[in-house]
Amino acid sequence: MSNNDTNDQEYQNITSTLSSFYKFYEYQLEKLVKPRIHKFEILPKQDQQLLLWYQKHTEYIQECIHINRIFTQKLAMDAAQDWGIPLEHEIWAPASQKQFELTQLILLQLTREWSEEGLKERKNSYNLIMNQLNDKFPNFLERSTKKILVPGCGLGRLVFELICQGFNTQGNDNDYHMLFTFNYILKNCDLPFNLSIFPYLDNSLTNFTKRQFQIRPIIIPDISPIEKLNELNKKYNGEVPYNDLISITAGSFIDLYGKVLESDSKEAQQLKLQNKNQFDIVVTEYFLNTGNMIEYIKTINNCLSTNGIWINYGPITEENNKDNEIDFTKEDLGELITKLGFQFLERSDFKDSYFSNDSSLSTNTQTCEFWICEKII
């Protein structure tokens, strides 16, 4: 593939993602409102009289979709401006069904990472990770010399919390939905609790005890990154260079941080060589099961310095069934990690949830592996 072809494809990927935010309201109206109206209209008149609340609830859903629209369209326009994309949304590449579904997922991810409702889930993993780092690096003012990499950083809350603890932290993600949204939260939220989103509209009413829970707003962010960093800069009077501690890379974790391959371009080889042995700590949270585990572990080893620390939290069961990838038992995975140059310093597991909703009747509990490894080879 030529550079022009690659650039064209990249432009298509970026603009179609932007379209999935900008036209998300159309997707929600088509998926959520039109079927509701149709189902009600075909009911016998006597049955409609039994459900006098139904049409009003549909109107409420439409109002919620409109509020979501204000947020997603503003995000799309800001992202387009930041990435140098023309603001005429009519010329952007169309979004696919999958991309609209990812935009819906972003609303849930915002709830988990940037709302008070998500605090319970976040603190389960974040507290374990922070406690380990605080124990290993107790001198707060020296932490800025320690480089942490967070692959699959999502909407960046963990990255942000790590820089608040004084660590030089780089997040990596290959999902434009995640990158655009994190950048928006980071740069545009001067105040906490100033945005409303409705992430549960596509959940069936059968998941709730009351229909009001379906149209419950989530207020984000629970903390303003701008406000928080200003507070920290003032508190430490410039002794900790907070504004320089954060960086984000866009692209495949393996392609950016893995071992150099003969098939790599010169630019890719240079980038990989720059990242080799560069990080003191790698933190993976809900990441390891999202791709090829063998290549992920090799890449973690490649970018860690000797005696560097790898902290992991998350399930090891496959996120998706992948025909061409090997599956592992917990024991097999442990053996693989040691064969690839690590020794376990600590290992345990916890029951945890992801995208839990206290108002929902359904639950999503899984076993999460927590470990601390040291790179020895």
Secondary structure, 3 states (H helix, E strand, C coil): CCHHHHHHHHHHHHHHHHHHHHCHHHHHHHHHHHHHHHHHHCCCHHHHHHCCCHHHHHHHHHHHHHHHHHHHHHHHHHHHHHCCCCCCHHHCCCCCHHHHHHHHHHHHHHHHHHCHHHHHHHHHHHHHHHHHHHHHCCCHHHHHHCEEEEECCCCCHHHHHHHHCCCEEEEEECCHHHHHHHHHHHHHCCCCCCEEECCCCCCCHHHECCHHHHHCCEEECCCCHHHHHHHHHHHHCCCCCHHHCEEEEECCHHHHHCCCCCCCCHHHHHHHHHHCCCEEEEEEECCHHHCCHHHHHHHHHHHEEEEEEEEEEECCCCCCCCCCCCCCCHHHHHHHHHHCCEEEEEEEEEEEECCCCCCECCCCEEEEEEEEEEECC
